[in-house]
Amino acid sequence: MVLQNHQHNRHNFISIILSALLFLAVQASITPTAAQSIIRDSEIEATLKTWLKPLLKSANMSEGDVRIILVASDQVNAFVAGGRNIFLYTGLILEPEMASEVIGVMAHELGHIEGGHLVRMRAELETASYQSMLAGILGIGIAALGGQPEIGSAIYSGGASAAGKQFLKHSRTQESAADQAALKYMESAGLSPKGLLSFMQKLEGQELISSQYQNEYMRTHPVTRDRVQAMRAGLGRSSYATKELPDKWQEDFLRMKAKIRAYTTPSQAMSIYVRQRDTVVGQYALAIIDYRQGRLGAAQEKMAALLVKEPSNPYFHEFNGQILREDQQIDAAIKSYTKAVNLAPEASLIRIDLAKALSEKAGRNNVKLLQDALDHLNRARQTERQTPSLYRLAATIYGRMGENGLAQLYLAEEAVLKGDMGEARMFARRAQAALREDDGETPKKESKITQGAWLRVQDILQYLDNKKDSK
């Protein structure tokens, strides 16, 4: 990577690393589990960002101010923690019938952010990965699972502790304040709050039953009859009470649900979507189920039919590339990924997958393809600085190109993101040795890339020394 302003980047590298530690996104296969896990998926994230955008504008926040982190769990819940991060459980997406309910919950969680009702943690958790943060809040054990990059997920399993759930619990005063903020945001955005009211009405009946049998959202966000009544009054005041969401939003919601079900519980999803085989949602789900169960040819046939219907859908091209890559059809996969990137140039996760396919085709000899892969990684890194798999792939590519110093640097950065400080120091020292002149004190003067890499190595070592001294 060419650093245009070395001093600026040197001064800011530590803050970049600290912010990067907030997110760990190793792509791995998603497995059926009720445990808490972090999911990354281009299509789902794009849908959630589309829904969130008008709410952020109403709250006078920019698109980069709040991030939604999707948690793979069949529990129905959502919470804010570690800054302006909304953790949204997949159970909360699968349970509702309408997108408006999920959007209402998102507006409510924004209200918690505006009200300063964030979960506060000790300093080390505030600079941890989202998975570590999730583990710290819920008291879950962490065990990374490897696999194929299917739903773009990072799997970390374990069970939530009772103490963790109590830690997340908001007061009734905070809940009421977040409700009123949600009503304000949705009115300003021209959205009906009926979805949020509908969601809370479903939970209202649980108020009087034992907490051990209550829905998890009910336990962390106590829903009272007073809150439901206040929400009903808010709906009555709304200028958009009867306004429906765009048809595309509901269609995207159905596709999101189908995708999550097909990846997480393919056998159960089959019984649902085989009856919808004549719809795009049903065909999409069945293609994913075929893929999950190893029927790659059948999955390809279904995606070919879907691409005839929607040739400009970048996520159909992305998934088609994923199937083809799994089937060792690398040239065809590159073609599909390239089409997806052209249709959605800001979808950084797709660029990372394209870079993987290019590097696989390149081997050790095709320098042009390796450089093309690096170009996509550098573009993706603008928004995916916190993705360790990106750094691992960059290290592999630089290693193939004979750039050992840069390869060791990227391995050091990956280790920092994963929280493995011992490995980070080892790789940083190796990078330092490979990048310095014979005097051992100054970097080689071969290129701006080498100069910038030297500064990054020094900043990593300084960060590690500071972290060690602070213990």
ZIKAZI-V27650 format. One record per residue. N is the residue number from 1. RES is the residue in one small letter. OMEGA is omega in degrees with one decimal (none if undefined). Layout:
BEGIN
n=N res=RES omega=OMEGA
n=N res=RES omega=OMEGA
END
This chain:
BEGIN
n=1 res=m omega=179.2
n=2 res=v omega=178.7
n=3 res=l omega=-176.7
n=4 res=q omega=-178.1
n=5 res=n omega=-172.6
n=6 res=h omega=-178.1
n=7 res=q omega=179.0
n=8 res=h omega=-179.0
n=9 res=n omega=178.8
n=10 res=r omega=-178.2
n=11 res=h omega=-174.8
n=12 res=n omega=-174.4
n=13 res=f omega=-178.5
n=14 res=i omega=179.5
n=15 res=s omega=177.1
n=16 res=i omega=179.3
n=17 res=i omega=-179.5
n=18 res=l omega=178.8
n=19 res=s omega=179.2
n=20 res=a omega=178.9
n=21 res=l omega=-179.4
n=22 res=l omega=-175.6
n=23 res=f omega=178.3
n=24 res=l omega=-173.4
n=25 res=a omega=177.0
n=26 res=v omega=-179.0
n=27 res=q omega=-179.3
n=28 res=a omega=-178.3
n=29 res=s omega=179.8
n=30 res=i omega=-179.0
n=31 res=t omega=179.7
n=32 res=p omega=-179.7
n=33 res=t omega=175.0
n=34 res=a omega=-176.4
n=35 res=a omega=179.4
n=36 res=q omega=-176.8
n=37 res=s omega=177.6
n=38 res=i omega=179.9
n=39 res=i omega=169.7
n=40 res=r omega=178.3
n=41 res=d omega=-175.4
n=42 res=s omega=-175.1
n=43 res=e omega=-178.9
n=44 res=i omega=-179.7
n=45 res=e omega=178.9
n=46 res=a omega=178.6
n=47 res=t omega=-179.4
n=48 res=l omega=177.5
n=49 res=k omega=178.1
n=50 res=t omega=179.3
n=51 res=w omega=-175.3
n=52 res=l omega=-172.4
n=53 res=k omega=-179.6
n=54 res=p omega=177.5
n=55 res=l omega=177.8
n=56 res=l omega=178.2
n=57 res=k omega=178.7
n=58 res=s omega=-179.4
n=59 res=a omega=-178.8
n=60 res=n omega=175.6
n=61 res=m omega=176.4
n=62 res=s omega=-177.0
n=63 res=e omega=-178.7
n=64 res=g omega=-176.2
n=65 res=d omega=-174.8
n=66 res=v omega=176.9
n=67 res=r omega=176.3
n=68 res=i omega=178.4
n=69 res=i omega=-177.7
n=70 res=l omega=-178.6
n=71 res=v omega=-180.0
n=72 res=a omega=178.3
n=73 res=s omega=179.3
n=74 res=d omega=174.4
n=75 res=q omega=176.3
n=76 res=v omega=-178.2
n=77 res=n omega=174.1
n=78 res=a omega=176.9
n=79 res=f omega=176.4
n=80 res=v omega=-177.1
n=81 res=a omega=171.8
n=82 res=g omega=-174.5
n=83 res=g omega=-175.3
n=84 res=r omega=179.6
n=85 res=n omega=175.8
n=86 res=i omega=175.7
n=87 res=f omega=-175.7
n=88 res=l omega=-178.4
n=89 res=y omega=177.6
n=90 res=t omega=176.6
n=91 res=g omega=178.4
n=92 res=l omega=175.2
n=93 res=i omega=-175.6
n=94 res=l omega=-175.3
n=95 res=e omega=-177.7
n=96 res=p omega=176.3
n=97 res=e omega=-175.3
n=98 res=m omega=177.3
n=99 res=a omega=-177.0
n=100 res=s omega=178.7
n=101 res=e omega=178.5
n=102 res=v omega=179.1
n=103 res=i omega=177.4
n=104 res=g omega=177.8
n=105 res=v omega=177.7
n=106 res=m omega=178.0
n=107 res=a omega=178.6
n=108 res=h omega=179.4
n=109 res=e omega=173.3
n=110 res=l omega=176.3
n=111 res=g omega=175.8
n=112 res=h omega=178.5
n=113 res=i omega=179.7
n=114 res=e omega=-178.3
n=115 res=g omega=179.5
n=116 res=g omega=-177.7
n=117 res=h omega=-173.8
n=118 res=l omega=173.0
n=119 res=v omega=179.7
n=120 res=r omega=-179.0
n=121 res=m omega=177.6
n=122 res=r omega=-168.2
n=123 res=a omega=-175.7
n=124 res=e omega=178.0
n=125 res=l omega=179.3
n=126 res=e omega=175.9
n=127 res=t omega=178.8
n=128 res=a omega=174.4
n=129 res=s omega=177.2
n=130 res=y omega=178.2
n=131 res=q omega=178.5
n=132 res=s omega=177.1
n=133 res=m omega=179.0
n=134 res=l omega=179.0
n=135 res=a omega=-179.1
n=136 res=g omega=-179.3
n=137 res=i omega=-171.9
n=138 res=l omega=-179.2
n=139 res=g omega=-177.1
n=140 res=i omega=175.6
n=141 res=g omega=-177.5
n=142 res=i omega=177.2
n=143 res=a omega=-177.4
n=144 res=a omega=177.9
n=145 res=l omega=178.7
n=146 res=g omega=177.5
n=147 res=g omega=-178.5
n=148 res=q omega=-178.1
n=149 res=p omega=-174.8
n=150 res=e omega=-178.9
n=151 res=i omega=179.9
n=152 res=g omega=-171.1
n=153 res=s omega=170.4
n=154 res=a omega=-173.1
n=155 res=i omega=175.0
n=156 res=y omega=-170.0
n=157 res=s omega=179.7
n=158 res=g omega=-179.3
n=159 res=g omega=-178.7
n=160 res=a omega=178.6
n=161 res=s omega=177.4
n=162 res=a omega=179.0
n=163 res=a omega=178.7
n=164 res=g omega=179.0
n=165 res=k omega=178.1
n=166 res=q omega=179.5
n=167 res=f omega=-178.5
n=168 res=l omega=-169.2
n=169 res=k omega=176.5
n=170 res=h omega=174.7
n=171 res=s omega=178.7
n=172 res=r omega=177.6
n=173 res=t omega=178.1
n=174 res=q omega=179.3
n=175 res=e omega=180.0
n=176 res=s omega=178.4
n=177 res=a omega=178.8
n=178 res=a omega=176.0
n=179 res=d omega=-178.1
n=180 res=q omega=176.0
n=181 res=a omega=178.9
n=182 res=a omega=177.6
n=183 res=l omega=179.6
n=184 res=k omega=-179.8
n=185 res=y omega=-174.8
n=186 res=m omega=176.5
n=187 res=e omega=179.8
n=188 res=s omega=-180.0
n=189 res=a omega=-178.7
n=190 res=g omega=-179.0
n=191 res=l omega=177.7
n=192 res=s omega=177.2
n=193 res=p omega=-175.5
n=194 res=k omega=178.8
n=195 res=g omega=178.7
n=196 res=l omega=176.7
n=197 res=l omega=179.7
n=198 res=s omega=179.8
n=199 res=f omega=-178.2
n=200 res=m omega=178.0
n=201 res=q omega=177.8
n=202 res=k omega=-178.0
n=203 res=l omega=-172.9
n=204 res=e omega=-176.9
n=205 res=g omega=-178.3
n=206 res=q omega=-173.9
n=207 res=e omega=-173.0
n=208 res=l omega=-179.0
n=209 res=i omega=-178.6
n=210 res=s omega=-176.1
n=211 res=s omega=-178.1
n=212 res=q omega=178.9
n=213 res=y omega=-178.6
n=214 res=q omega=170.8
n=215 res=n omega=-177.1
n=216 res=e omega=177.3
n=217 res=y omega=179.1
n=218 res=m omega=-177.9
n=219 res=r omega=-178.8
n=220 res=t omega=178.6
n=221 res=h omega=-174.2
n=222 res=p omega=179.9
n=223 res=v omega=-179.7
n=224 res=t omega=177.6
n=225 res=r omega=177.6
n=226 res=d omega=178.6
n=227 res=r omega=179.2
n=228 res=v omega=179.4
n=229 res=q omega=178.5
n=230 res=a omega=178.2
n=231 res=m omega=177.7
n=232 res=r omega=177.2
n=233 res=a omega=177.7
n=234 res=g omega=176.3
n=235 res=l omega=179.2
n=236 res=g omega=179.7
n=237 res=r omega=-174.0
n=238 res=s omega=175.1
n=239 res=s omega=-175.0
n=240 res=y omega=-173.7
n=241 res=a omega=-175.5
n=242 res=t omega=-177.6
n=243 res=k omega=178.9
n=244 res=e omega=175.6
n=245 res=l omega=173.8
n=246 res=p omega=-179.9
n=247 res=d omega=-178.5
n=248 res=k omega=179.9
n=249 res=w omega=178.5
n=250 res=q omega=177.1
n=251 res=e omega=177.9
n=252 res=d omega=177.8
n=253 res=f omega=179.4
n=254 res=l omega=178.1
n=255 res=r omega=177.8
n=256 res=m omega=179.1
n=257 res=k omega=-179.5
n=258 res=a omega=-178.4
n=259 res=k omega=-180.0
n=260 res=i omega=179.9
n=261 res=r omega=-176.1
n=262 res=a omega=178.5
n=263 res=y omega=-171.8
n=264 res=t omega=-178.0
n=265 res=t omega=-173.2
n=266 res=p omega=-178.4
n=267 res=s omega=178.6
n=268 res=q omega=-179.9
n=269 res=a omega=179.9
n=270 res=m omega=-177.5
n=271 res=s omega=179.1
n=272 res=i omega=-167.8
n=273 res=y omega=174.2
n=274 res=v omega=177.1
n=275 res=r omega=179.9
n=276 res=q omega=-173.3
n=277 res=r omega=-179.7
n=278 res=d omega=178.0
n=279 res=t omega=177.4
n=280 res=v omega=179.3
n=281 res=v omega=-178.9
n=282 res=g omega=179.3
n=283 res=q omega=179.1
n=284 res=y omega=179.2
n=285 res=a omega=-178.5
n=286 res=l omega=176.2
n=287 res=a omega=178.8
n=288 res=i omega=178.5
n=289 res=i omega=176.3
n=290 res=d omega=-180.0
n=291 res=y omega=-179.0
n=292 res=r omega=-177.5
n=293 res=q omega=171.4
n=294 res=g omega=179.2
n=295 res=r omega=-171.8
n=296 res=l omega=178.4
n=297 res=g omega=178.8
n=298 res=a omega=178.3
n=299 res=a omega=178.3
n=300 res=q omega=179.6
n=301 res=e omega=-179.8
n=302 res=k omega=179.9
n=303 res=m omega=176.4
n=304 res=a omega=178.5
n=305 res=a omega=179.6
n=306 res=l omega=179.8
n=307 res=l omega=172.5
n=308 res=v omega=179.7
n=309 res=k omega=-176.6
n=310 res=e omega=-175.9
n=311 res=p omega=-178.4
n=312 res=s omega=178.3
n=313 res=n omega=-175.6
n=314 res=p omega=-175.5
n=315 res=y omega=171.7
n=316 res=f omega=177.4
n=317 res=h omega=178.4
n=318 res=e omega=-178.6
n=319 res=f omega=176.8
n=320 res=n omega=176.5
n=321 res=g omega=179.0
n=322 res=q omega=178.0
n=323 res=i omega=-177.6
n=324 res=l omega=178.6
n=325 res=r omega=177.3
n=326 res=e omega=-179.1
n=327 res=d omega=178.0
n=328 res=q omega=174.7
n=329 res=q omega=-168.4
n=330 res=i omega=-179.9
n=331 res=d omega=179.4
n=332 res=a omega=178.7
n=333 res=a omega=178.8
n=334 res=i omega=179.1
n=335 res=k omega=179.9
n=336 res=s omega=179.0
n=337 res=y omega=179.6
n=338 res=t omega=176.9
n=339 res=k omega=179.6
n=340 res=a omega=179.7
n=341 res=v omega=178.4
n=342 res=n omega=-179.9
n=343 res=l omega=-179.5
n=344 res=a omega=-173.0
n=345 res=p omega=-179.8
n=346 res=e omega=-179.1
n=347 res=a omega=-172.0
n=348 res=s omega=179.9
n=349 res=l omega=177.2
n=350 res=i omega=177.8
n=351 res=r omega=178.7
n=352 res=i omega=178.7
n=353 res=d omega=176.2
n=354 res=l omega=178.3
n=355 res=a omega=177.0
n=356 res=k omega=-178.8
n=357 res=a omega=178.4
n=358 res=l omega=-179.4
n=359 res=s omega=177.4
n=360 res=e omega=178.8
n=361 res=k omega=-174.7
n=362 res=a omega=-174.3
n=363 res=g omega=179.4
n=364 res=r omega=-168.3
n=365 res=n omega=-174.6
n=366 res=n omega=-175.9
n=367 res=v omega=-178.9
n=368 res=k omega=179.1
n=369 res=l omega=177.2
n=370 res=l omega=178.2
n=371 res=q omega=176.0
n=372 res=d omega=178.3
n=373 res=a omega=178.4
n=374 res=l omega=178.2
n=375 res=d omega=178.3
n=376 res=h omega=178.2
n=377 res=l omega=179.0
n=378 res=n omega=176.6
n=379 res=r omega=-179.9
n=380 res=a omega=-176.0
n=381 res=r omega=178.4
n=382 res=q omega=179.5
n=383 res=t omega=-177.2
n=384 res=e omega=178.6
n=385 res=r omega=-173.8
n=386 res=q omega=-175.3
n=387 res=t omega=-176.6
n=388 res=p omega=-178.2
n=389 res=s omega=176.5
n=390 res=l omega=-178.6
n=391 res=y omega=178.0
n=392 res=r omega=179.8
n=393 res=l omega=177.9
n=394 res=a omega=178.4
n=395 res=a omega=179.2
n=396 res=t omega=-178.0
n=397 res=i omega=178.6
n=398 res=y omega=176.7
n=399 res=g omega=178.0
n=400 res=r omega=-178.6
n=401 res=m omega=179.0
n=402 res=g omega=179.5
n=403 res=e omega=-173.2
n=404 res=n omega=-179.4
n=405 res=g omega=179.1
n=406 res=l omega=178.2
n=407 res=a omega=179.9
n=408 res=q omega=178.1
n=409 res=l omega=-178.6
n=410 res=y omega=174.8
n=411 res=l omega=177.2
n=412 res=a omega=-180.0
n=413 res=e omega=176.2
n=414 res=e omega=-178.8
n=415 res=a omega=177.4
n=416 res=v omega=-179.3
n=417 res=l omega=179.9
n=418 res=k omega=179.1
n=419 res=g omega=178.9
n=420 res=d omega=-173.1
n=421 res=m omega=176.7
n=422 res=g omega=177.7
n=423 res=e omega=-179.9
n=424 res=a omega=179.9
n=425 res=r omega=-179.7
n=426 res=m omega=-178.3
n=427 res=f omega=179.2
n=428 res=a omega=178.5
n=429 res=r omega=176.7
n=430 res=r omega=178.4
n=431 res=a omega=179.7
n=432 res=q omega=-179.4
n=433 res=a omega=-177.4
n=434 res=a omega=-173.9
n=435 res=l omega=-172.4
n=436 res=r omega=175.4
n=437 res=e omega=-177.9
n=438 res=d omega=179.7
n=439 res=d omega=175.8
n=440 res=g omega=-174.6
n=441 res=e omega=-174.5
n=442 res=t omega=-179.3
n=443 res=p omega=174.2
n=444 res=k omega=-174.3
n=445 res=k omega=-175.2
n=446 res=e omega=-174.3
n=447 res=s omega=175.5
n=448 res=k omega=179.0
n=449 res=i omega=179.5
n=450 res=t omega=179.2
n=451 res=q omega=-179.9
n=452 res=g omega=178.8
n=453 res=a omega=178.6
n=454 res=w omega=179.7
n=455 res=l omega=178.9
n=456 res=r omega=178.2
n=457 res=v omega=-179.0
n=458 res=q omega=-179.7
n=459 res=d omega=176.5
n=460 res=i omega=-179.2
n=461 res=l omega=177.6
n=462 res=q omega=178.4
n=463 res=y omega=-179.2
n=464 res=l omega=177.8
n=465 res=d omega=179.0
n=466 res=n omega=-179.5
n=467 res=k omega=179.0
n=468 res=k omega=-177.8
n=469 res=d omega=-176.9
n=470 res=s omega=-177.9
n=471 res=k omega=none
END
